[in-house]
Amino acid sequence: MTQTDRFFYIAGWVLIGGLVLLGIFQSLTGRAPTDLPFPCSFHALTGYYCPGCGGTHAVCALARGDLLTSIKNHAFVPYTAIGFTVYLTWNTFVAHKNKGRADLPVMHFHTAYAYVGIAIILIQCVLKNVLIATSR
């Protein structure tokens, strides 16, 4: 596993841990970060959605286990969660199966994953804003 792979491996476990903690917090308190009174300043000033709009709602929906709502709010969030889940599951399996040997290949991080993520963010932003413009 390269240094970059190790970084993403550790970051993935940290993100999953945070998502689990958020889900526990939401279930115990009945509150979510989306309940806070901080609107998107870009949306408040322009009336248009920024590329990150809906991200917090998507994370909270994913923490509740509501994948479809998460996709609707911001498709990048479940894309990242699913990608990290596959990455972590495979590399954990390989690490335990190989035990120092090189029988199974490690899944590596590729820049293409980031480019797909950026495309998802931009497409969603454009679609949301086009739908707003056509509904006015």
N, C-alpha and C positions, 0 to 999 in steps of 0.2 A: 504494500500500500504506500503510495507516494505521500509526501507531506501535504499536498493539496487535498488528497483523498482523506487523509487523517483529519484535517481541519473540518471538511464537510461532514465526516462521520460524527465527530464530536458535536459540531453545531446542530446536526440533525437530532441527536439525542437531547440536547438542551432545548430545542424548539418543541419537540414532542413532550418533554417534561413540562414546559410552560403551558402548552395546550391542555394537558391533563390538569394542571393546577387551576387554569382558568375555568375549565369545566366543573371542577369541584367547587370553586368559588361561586360560580353562577348557580349551581344546584343548592348550595348551603344558604346563600344570601338572597337568591331570587333577583339579584342585580347583575348587570353586565357593564363593561366599559362604555357601551353605546348609550347608557342611561345618563352619562355625564353631559352637562350643558355646553359642550365645546363643538360648535359646528365647523365645518370646513371653511376656512377663511377665503379660499379661492372661489368656492361655490357661492358664498355670501356676497362677495364683491362682484362677480361676473354673471352669476346665474347659470354657469356651466359647470359640469363635473370635471374635477382634476383627474389625472391618471390613477391616483390613489383612493379616490372616493369609493366608499363601499367596502374598503379593506377591513376596517374594524368590525363592521357588521358580518362580514364573511368569516372572520376568525371566530367570532362569538357563535355563529351558526354552526361552524365546524366543531367547536368545542361541545355544543349540544348534540352533535351527531346528525345534524340536518345538512347533508351534502348538497341537495338540490338548491336550498336557499343560499348556501355558501357560494355555489356556482353562479347563481343569479346576481348576488351582491358584488362579487369580484372573483372572476374565474381564475385569477393568478393564485389565490390562496389555496384552493383545493389542488390545483396543478402542482404547486410546491409541496403540499402535504403528501400527495400520492407519490410524487417523485422521491421525496425523502424516505417515505415508508418503504418503497421498493429498494432503494439504495441501501438503507439500513438493514432491512431484512436479509437481503442477499449477502451483503458483506459480513454480517454477523454469522450467518450460516456458513459462509466460506471460511471465516476465521476459526470456527469450532470444528468444521469438517477437516480442514487441511492440517491443522496443528503443526504449522511450520513447513509443511510440504507445499507444493504448488500444483495440486491436483485440479482444483477448480479455479477459474479466473476471477479476479476481483473486479467488481464493477467500478469503473473510473468516472470521475466528473469530466464532462465534456462541455466546452463553451457553447455548443449547440443548444444545450438545455437552457442556458441563460438567454440565448437569442429567441428561443421559442417563448420563454417567459415574457420577455420584452414585447414580442409581437402580441401576445395575449393581452397585456396591459394596454397597448396602443389601440388594438382593435376594439376592446371593450370601451375605452374612453371615447373613441370616435362614434361607436354605435350608440352609446348613451346620449351623447350630445346631439347626434343627428335625430334621434327619437324625440329629444326635447324640442329641438328646432322645428320639427315637423308637427309637433302637437300644439304649438303656440298659435 
